[in-house]
Amino acid sequence: MSLLRRVNFNLSRLSKRTNCHGIKTDINIYSYRDKRKVPLVLANPIYSSWYTCGPTVYDSAHIGHGSTYVRLDIIQRILRNYFNINLVTCMNITNIDDKIIKRSNELGKDWNLLAEEYEIEFWDDLNKLNIMQPDIKLRVTDKIPEIIKFIEEIEKKGYTTISTNGSVNFKTSAYSKYGKLHNVVLEDVSTAEFALWKAAKENEPWWDSKWGRGRPGWHIECSTLASLVFGSHLDFHAGGIDLKFPHHENEEAQSCVFHNCNDWVQNWIHTGHLHLKGQSEKMSKSLKNTISIRDFLKDYTAEKFRMACLLSHYRSSIEFGPELMFAADSILKRVKSFKEDVKAFISGAKIDGYVNEEELRKHFQESRNNIDEALRDDFHTAACIGQLSDLMRLISKTINNVDKKNEQRSSNGNEKALLYAVVNYIDHMLQIFGIGDEIQFSESYDEGRMENLVNSIIKVRNDIRLRAKETKSKELFQVCDEIRQSMRENLIEIKDHGNLSSWSKVK
């Protein structure tokens, strides 16, 4: 297959669907089940599903989190913009959890307000890092009834136990494939269980259920939310390597039971840890070795951080320090210097150098081939950056080589067009990785607060509306109409759908 056809890869050129495994591509991806690279398999040619485990919003995000989301953003951009795969992405927000409750008690602040504040800050941090926001965002507390139904279905199939305090647990010993991601020896988990529903403790937030007052366990949240969007199959499920066990192992077990399938997720993607230079532990709030994204961006740009993430394979760890950031900065400066040199050479301002068109064409083609192979080899961005750097270095050397100025130059006159083609290609590849984009701050901190305020108003109105329907109260219906009219006057349109309501901005 020609290079042009390979670069313009799309799902219509995939091999035929197999009976069991969907559509195979000519991309290889690391499989945690097989412990080796395998062909990337997608469920259908129309779109591909991607779910990312989002944050537990109890504190500011740090650059360890940032490196995970930047690396996943890079892979998503490659799939979308290089391989032309129609990727639909979803991320959850864990806005109720032990850590949130503990932090709210420490600060003497309502847990819900605390979670809202840090969620707004999280989305703002992602914007500042030029990370594409997910197509679909889901908050745990918005889907409690669905989570309860998910647990009830697992219970019906005989995979749960009830603890003495009323919590509902998943019985791992009943699931024969437990350990498929992490090589857990079944004898070690014969008595191990994890919480699906946590019985409420005194002075903690709770929701009613058939098992009594309580709240969801951590693992069941992602299984339910991802299933609500994508059903019984996920093409991609992503997060940091620390989530592989127990979080993703538990997700896979309970989801396979719920959906009655052998494998819920086809391709797990885990990013390596970021740790400070000289330390072996990952960056963690509990270890107090973190640098917040906001503090980091006071000293470095988002583009330099993204380049730093590109300089290693996404599954590898990142040793963060001045040396790494210097290397990232040097490459970005090299790109700028290279483009200035080429511009000067083409305009005639740089007359000493020489371009051998045949050699340039050969090296350009080799670089394109090598980059294409690297991207198909489990998204090896470090190899791509190396190829781009080598190509720029070779061209800069020739157009700045004064020893060539008096040599006979045999050329078809196309070397300038070819140089432009190289510059365009380098720009294009860097843009695919998210370098050189104009960062769009689509949701500022204040805008995020305003969205939460509108959501709160809609929720209160919806509660009033449900009460009005139950009691057939004209007065309460009138209140709902007045709220709708007031919101419309402030350019917010409310639409009612059965027992739920939605809103949108009036343009």
Secondary structure, 3 states (H helix, E strand, C coil): CCHHHHHCCCHHHCCCCECCCEEEEEEEEEECCCCEEEEEEECCCCCEEEEECCCECCCCCEHHHHHHHHHHHHHHHHHHHHCCCCEEEEEEEECCCHHHHHHHHHHCCCHHHHHHHHHHHHHHHHHHCCCCCCCEEEEHHHHHHHHHHHHHHHHHCCCEEECCCCCEEEEHHHCCCCCCCCCCCHHHHCCCEEEEEEECCCCCCCECCCCCCEEECHHHHHHHHHHHHHCCCEEEEEEEHHHHHHHHHHHHHHHHHHHCCCCCEEEEEEECCEEECCCCCCCCCCCCCCCEHHHHCCCCCHHHHHHHHHCCCCCCCEEECHHHHHHHHHHHHHHHHHHHHHHHHHHCCCCCCCCCHHHHHHHHHHHHHHHHHHHHECCCHHHHHHHHHHHHHHHHHHHCCHHHCCCCCCCCCCHHHHHHHHHHHHHHHHHHCCCCCCCCCCCCHHHHHHHHHHHHHHHHHHHHHHHHHHHCCHHHHHHHHHHHHHHHHCCEEEEEECCEEEEEECC
